[in-house]
Amino acid sequence: MTLTPDALAATVQVPTQSVYQNRVADYWNAEENPVNLELGRIDDLYHHHYGIGAADRTVLDEPDPGLRKERVTAELHRLEHAQAEVLASRLGPLTPDDRVFDAGCGRGGGSVTAHLRYGCHADGVTISAKQAAFANEQARKRGIDGKVRYHHRNMLDTGLETGAYAASWNNESSMYVELDLLFAEHARLLRRGGRYVVVTGCYNDTYGRASREVSQINAHYICDIHPRSEYFKAMARNRLVPVHVEDLTEATIPYWELRSEAEHLVTGIEETFLTAYRNGSFQYLLIAADRI
């Protein structure tokens, strides 16, 4: 029997949530942003994050308005999928028998990316019932629902099996929760020697407190961006030892520059991101850590 998205949502465990987390869930249950949906429709890989790499700006020179829109959308999606592949490349080596955990999975693109690369089992968790239902339906359509599953749960208290996972990650979702609570749950889920990866925007606390631009980003996404130093402190408190740190700030600027010129996809936050990245108050960081 094929379950509808509404039926799939009804089969998942309802997470325990705070008042703030309920606000976040409401935001993502109502979200229909073209910058997420239009890009994902290209190949049914729906990512909820930004892109990295050199952008092909010739797409902006296309004279036909309809074709220009298509080419710009495709190029932004290529850049965001490149980011997903970079994260996935830091999870391995993994085998098809391994299990991985996608915390704050959104509409599921990251879990699918990891599965396609390694053949592994994947469990994604999102606080949004709508996203979980959507992602499960996408996995079913791909014929991978036997290995890729999504759950409507709180990523701070998943109820998933202790020590069962070879790798886990947060892709632009760690700014919605307290880092100690988040890393404690990852440390519980990961087996000894398992790999955790986070890609996140963080504010550069060597400059002092969060800048005005960071505050504007917080207000736009109803999040609370953490200082860079707190990622490393919280990891140390939760048995996660960094083995690779990569500053992706310069690599993500071309994505934001192109998106700022994509009239059909702009959300009004693009120039704020660009200003924050360029003035050094905000950074785009990848951290890979091993669970000891």
N, C-alpha and C positions, 0 to 999 in steps of 0.2 A: 504494500500500500504506500502511495506517495503522500507524504505529509505536506500540507500547505505551510507557508511561513508562520501563520498564526498558530497552527497546531504544533509546529516545532517549538515555538516560543513557550507553549504551555507544558512541554515535556521537561523543561530545564528547571533546575533548582533556583528558587528566588533567593538572591543574596541578602545578607544582613547589611544594612546601609545606614550611614549617618545622615543628618539633614543636608550637609554639603554634598555627600555622595548621591543623595536623591536628586539634588539640583543638577549634578553632572549627568546622571542617568536621564533626566528629563531633557536636557540639552541634546544628548546624542540620540534619544528616541525620536526627537522632533527634527533632527538635522537632515536636510536634503540639499546640501551644498553642491552646486555643479562642479566645483573643483575636486570633489571626491567622486561624485557619481559619473560625470561625463568622462573623466579619465579612465575609470574602471570599466566602462562599457566597451572600451576598445578591445580588450581581450579577457574580460571577466576576472581581472585581478584588481581587486578594490583595496587600495592602500590609503591609510589615513596618516600620511606623513609627507615630508618634503623630498626634494630631489638633490642629487649631487652630480658633478661632472660638467664638462664643457657643453654649452648649449649651442645647437645649430640655429643661429639667429637668422639664417636665410628664410626661415619659415615666415618671418614677418614681412618679407618682400613679395609674398604671393599676392598678385593683383585681384584675384577672384575672392570676394569676401567669404563665401561659403567654404571654399577650399582652404583659405587662410586659417579660418577657425579650426578646421579639421587638422591641419598640419601643426598648428600651435598646440592644440590639445594632445596630439600624438607625441610631440616632442617633450612636453611636460611629463607625460606618463612615462616616457622612456627614462627620463631623469629620476623620477621617483622609484621606478623599478630598479634602476641601477643602485639606489640607496638600499633597497631591500636585499639585493644580491650581495652587496658589501657586508651587510649585517650577517646574512646567512653564511657567508664564507668564513666568518669567525666562529661559527658554532661547532665545526667539525674537528676531527674526523668523526662522522656518524655512519651508522649502518641502517639498513631497512628495519632491523629489529629494535632500534633505539626509539625512545619516546622523547619528545621535546614539548616545551610549554611556552605558549605565546600569551604574555600578560598584557591585558588591554588590547585585545586583538582587533578591535574595530570590525570591519566587514570581512576580515579574514585573509587578506592578501599575503601577509607575512607567513602564515602557517602553510599556505599553498606553496609559496616560494621555497620554503625549507623542505617540504615534502618532495617537490619536483627535483630538487638538488640531490637529496640523500635517500629518498624512498622511505623516510622514517614516519613513525606515528606522530601525530601532532594533536595537542589539546589547546584550544584557544579559549580564553576567558574574557568576557566583557560585562560591564555593569549594565549594558543596554540590552533589554530583551529583544528589541527590534533588530539590532545588529547580529545577535546570536542566531536568530531565526533566518535572517538573510544569508549569513555565512554558511549555515548548515545546508540551506537550499542550493547554494553555489557548489558546495562540496558534492552534494548528491548529483547535480547536473554533470559534474566532471567525472563522476564514477569513483571518487576517492573517499566517500563518506565512511568506508570501512576503516580508514586509517587517519582521517582528518576530521576532528569533531570540535564543536564549539559549545560553550556552556555559559549560561546566564548566571554568573557568580561574581563575587567580590574578589579581586586579585590579591587582596590582603588575607583572605580566609577562604581558600578555594575548596577545601574538602577533598582535594586530590591526594593520591597516595604518596606518602613520605618516601623520599629516596628513590623514586621511580624514574626520574628524568635525567637524561644524559646532557641536556642543554636547555636553557631557558633565556628569555629576553623580554625587554621592554623597548618598543620602538615609539618614541615620542608619547609615552603615557605616564612616565614616572612623575611628572609635575602635578599630577592629580592626587597624590597620596604622600604620606609621611615615609621618608626613605627607610628608616629603621624597621618599620612594620613591613614594608615591601621586601627589603632584603632578607629579613627573617623568614618570610614565606618562601622566597627563592631558595635560601639555604636549606630549608626543610625539604623542599621538593627535589632538589638536586642530589644525586648520588655523590659520594666522595670523589673528587677529581672532575666533577661535572663543570660545564662552562656556562657562565652567565654573560650576556652582552646587553648593554644599554646604549641606545642612541638618543640623545636628548639635547634640547636647548637649555643652557644654564647661564646664570649671570656670573660675570667675572668679578669675584669678590676682592681681588687685589686692587680693584678700582674703588672699593668701598661698598656701600649699599646698592640695591638694585636701582638702575637708572629709570628715568621717566618712560623710556621706550619699553623696558621690561614690564613696568607697571601697566602700560597700555595693552601689552600682549596678554598679561594676566587677566585683565578685565574683558578682553575680547573673547578669550577661550574659557573663562571661569576656572582658571587654574592658578597654581602658586609655584612659579619657577624657583628652583632651588639654586643656592650658590654652588659654584664648581667644587669648592673644597669639601662641602658636605657629602658629596657622592663618595669620595675616598674615605672620609671618616666613618660614614655609615657602613660601607663595605667592610672596613677593618673590624667594626664591632659585630659583624655578622658572618665571619668566616669566609669572606670573599676576597681573594687576593688578585689585584689587577696584574695582568700579564701583557696587555697591549692597550695603549691609549693613543687615540688619533684625533687631532683637531680637524674637523671637516668644515670649518667656517668658510674658508676661501672656496672650498668645493661646492658649497650650497648657494653662494651668491649668484652665479649665473642662472640658477633655477628661479630665484626671486626676481631677478632683473627681467627675465622673460615673462614670468607670471604677471608682473606689474604692467606689462604691455598687452596682456591678453584680455581685451575688453569684456569678453563673455565669461571670464572666470575670476576677475578681481573681486576681492572681498573687502577692500579698504584697509587691510592691515599690512599690505606689501611694503610700503615705504617705511613703516615703522620697523619691520624686520631688517630692511636694508640699512637704515640708519644705525640700528643697534649693533649689527654685525660690523659695520664700517668704523664706528667709533670705539670698538673694542669692549663695550660694556656687556656684550652678549656673545656667547660662543655655541657652536654646534659640535658636540663631542661624541665620540664613540669610545666606550670602555669595555674591554673584555676581561673577565675575572674568573679564576678557578675557585671552586668550593673546596676548602680544606677540611 
